[in-house]
Amino acid sequence: MSVDTCADNLQSAVRHALLTTRATAVCPFHPEVTIRIGDDAAETHAFYRARNLVKSDGTGWDHTVLMAEIARQLADAADRVCPQCVS
């Protein structure tokens, strides 16, 4: 997915930013599982990357909405290991 394609969808833009900064990763054996790496610097970088994505209409994302979506995705991610691989 290109950056231009995901920039108009907040959920996709945040997912792209988290993955490309390596704040999160996808389990290679369970592609539906997102893993939170636990790198604070990468998470901060993901916020700035998502904030800088520009939608096709030339606007950016509202700070509050962006922070809420990043927090939601990080909270939904498994901590450091895939729970399906561990069990």
C-alpha positions as CSV (number, residue, x, y, z in Angstrom):
1,M,0.0,0.0,0.0
2,S,1.4,3.3,-1.0
3,V,1.6,6.3,1.4
4,D,-0.8,8.2,-0.8
5,T,-3.4,5.4,-0.6
6,C,-3.3,5.1,3.2
7,A,-3.1,8.8,4.0
8,D,-6.9,9.3,3.5
9,N,-7.8,6.5,6.0
10,L,-6.7,7.3,9.6
11,Q,-6.5,3.7,10.7
12,S,-4.4,2.7,7.7
13,A,-2.1,5.8,8.0
14,V,-1.4,5.0,11.7
15,R,-0.8,1.3,10.9
16,H,1.6,2.2,8.1
17,A,3.5,4.7,10.4
18,L,3.7,2.2,13.2
19,L,5.0,-0.6,10.9
20,T,7.5,1.5,9.0
21,T,9.1,3.0,12.1
22,R,9.2,-0.5,13.6
23,A,7.2,0.4,16.6
24,T,5.0,-2.6,15.7
25,A,5.5,-5.7,13.6
26,V,3.3,-8.4,12.2
27,C,3.9,-12.0,13.3
28,P,5.4,-13.9,10.3
29,F,3.3,-17.0,11.2
30,H,0.0,-15.2,12.2
31,P,-0.5,-12.2,9.9
32,E,-3.5,-11.1,11.8
33,V,-1.4,-10.5,15.0
34,T,0.3,-7.2,15.5
35,I,3.1,-7.1,18.0
36,R,4.2,-4.0,19.9
37,I,7.9,-3.9,20.0
38,G,8.2,-1.6,23.0
39,D,10.5,1.0,21.6
40,D,9.4,4.4,22.8
41,A,11.5,6.3,20.3
42,A,9.9,4.3,17.4
43,E,6.4,5.1,18.8
44,T,7.2,8.8,18.9
45,H,8.6,8.7,15.4
46,A,5.5,6.9,14.3
47,F,3.4,9.7,15.7
48,Y,5.4,12.3,13.8
49,R,5.3,10.3,10.6
50,A,1.5,9.9,10.8
51,R,1.1,13.6,11.6
52,N,3.1,14.5,8.5
53,L,1.0,12.4,6.1
54,V,-1.1,14.6,4.0
55,K,-4.6,13.6,2.9
56,S,-5.5,14.0,-0.8
57,D,-7.4,17.1,0.0
58,G,-4.2,18.7,1.4
59,T,-5.2,18.6,5.1
60,G,-3.6,16.6,7.9
61,W,-5.1,14.7,10.9
62,D,-6.5,16.4,14.0
63,H,-4.0,15.9,16.9
64,T,-6.5,14.5,19.3
65,V,-7.9,12.0,16.8
66,L,-4.5,10.9,15.7
67,M,-3.3,10.3,19.3
68,A,-6.4,8.3,20.1
69,E,-5.9,6.1,17.1
70,I,-2.2,5.5,17.8
71,A,-3.1,4.7,21.5
72,R,-5.8,2.3,20.3
73,Q,-3.6,0.4,17.9
74,L,-0.8,0.2,20.4
75,A,-3.2,-1.1,23.1
76,D,-4.6,-3.7,20.7
77,A,-1.2,-5.0,19.8
78,A,0.4,-7.9,21.7
79,D,3.3,-7.0,23.9
80,R,6.7,-8.2,22.4
81,V,5.6,-11.7,21.5
82,C,2.8,-13.3,19.5
83,P,0.4,-14.9,21.9
84,Q,-0.5,-17.6,19.4
85,C,3.2,-18.6,18.9
86,V,3.7,-18.8,22.7
87,S,0.8,-21.2,23.4
